[in-house]
Amino acid sequence: MADTVEAPFLPFAKPSISQAAIDEVAECLRSGWITTGPRTKKFEGMLCDYLSAPSAQACASGTAGLLMALLSLDLEPGDEVITTAMTFVATLNTIVLAGGKPVVVDVEPGTYNIDPALVEAAITPKTRAIMPVHFAGLPVDLDKLYALAQKHNLRVIEDAAHAIGTEYKGKRIGSFGDTQVFSFHPNKNMTTGEGGCVTTQDKSMQKRINLLRFHGIDREAWNRFAKEGTPQYDITLAGYKFNMMDMQAALGLHQLPALDGFITTRTRFVERYYEKLSSWEALVLPQAPDYECRHAWHLFAPCINPEVAGMDRDQLMSALKEHGIGTGLHYQAPHLSTYYHEQWGMQPGDCPHAERISDTVLSLPLFPDMTEADQDRVITALAKVLKIG
Ligand SMILES: *Cc1c(COP(=O)(O)O)cnc(C)c1O
């Protein structure tokens, strides 16, 4: 309609990049050292401090981090890794790429997190590791998972892509347990453009990741060319090119100190969503767990109740789009995709809760730089489309 003034499109996520971060990237570019170097080292140190982790190894992406952590387990053909049916496909793909067999189990319907009882039922003599995902920044029940891991002698690789800043029973994800992998993709709670990091209590995994991350060369590039470095090196395995650039770390140096503020703002918006939407029968909102935690609120992802709403999720998403409101889909259950069906025999009915979520979930706009007026636009559009009030 030509006579209406259109409000700008509201995306479901947007990174908050400060002027200081932009200046830091420019300084990095001018410094003559763009790839892995002093800024990456400094960023890793800050991550260790923030996470209370023994090590934090920055890398090219969360996916690269997951792959390196899994490769460090030396999986043999047929070895199984149990993971969740409600995740991004990278979680499953990296298991396959590391030579393992992905075994997906269903989630708890209220939290979308892997159901520990189903994990136990899925353990076989071939199981080597459990790979939970802290969905949307809500920690899985780690006491239960680590008890299972200990009982059955399994490794735990936490896909913590959503969980930087998450706390479980007063402890920060990354400060305890086995291994965690974080993502700094632009949609995540903090970003380095692309990027990720691995934290692990396992010293031999730290060494292995150092090699895997950079061609199998046992030293950082900057050390090789620094005054005190020597140009000779040895190769002890065929590694990848998964290092983080200083240009990326330059962003991280300013994102990490802002993270707690981002999470506070996200939490405030989520509280407002609960306040306004809880009584709507057309929507089913995510539930809190029965243990103490700090939710990082990477996503706010309710499900539509199609019977009450009189429409399905896809129709709701396109109607919101017509109102200038962006939404996200986290996630289409990966076990229903062609590859996992054809190559691994996964099929509809394997994980009913995840499949229902996959069909009905949508992520509403949630990012630190949005305003209450933006959020009110989301709620007004939702009410209009769902014919509420
Ligand atoms: C984003 C994400 C990843 C991958 O992280 P990238 O940094 O994009 O490679 C893996 N697992 C989950 C659950 C994610 O959300």
The ligand as a MOL file (V3000), in Angstrom:
LIG
                    3D

  0  0  0     0  0            999 V3000
M  V30 BEGIN CTAB
M  V30 COUNTS 15 15 0 0 0
M  V30 BEGIN ATOM
M  V30 1 C 25.9350 -22.4930 15.3250 0
M  V30 2 C 25.9640 -23.9130 15.7450 0
M  V30 3 C 27.0140 -24.7780 15.4130 0
M  V30 4 C 28.0880 -24.4000 14.4370 0
M  V30 5 O 28.7920 -23.2820 14.7820 0
M  V30 6 P 29.5010 -22.4510 13.6030 0
M  V30 7 O 30.3540 -21.4690 14.3450 0
M  V30 8 O 28.4340 -21.8020 12.7980 0
M  V30 9 O 30.3120 -23.4180 12.8100 0
M  V30 10 C 27.0210 -26.0520 15.9360 0
M  V30 11 N 26.0380 -26.4850 16.7460 0
M  V30 12 C 25.0040 -25.6960 17.0730 0
M  V30 13 C 23.9590 -26.2160 17.9920 0
M  V30 14 C 24.9230 -24.3980 16.5710 0
M  V30 15 O 23.8760 -23.6210 16.8660 0
M  V30 END ATOM
M  V30 BEGIN BOND
M  V30 1 1 1 2
M  V30 2 1 2 3
M  V30 3 2 2 14
M  V30 4 1 3 4
M  V30 5 2 3 10
M  V30 6 1 4 5
M  V30 7 1 5 6
M  V30 8 2 6 7
M  V30 9 1 6 8
M  V30 10 1 6 9
M  V30 11 1 10 11
M  V30 12 2 11 12
M  V30 13 1 12 13
M  V30 14 1 12 14
M  V30 15 1 14 15
M  V30 END BOND
M  V30 END CTAB
M  END
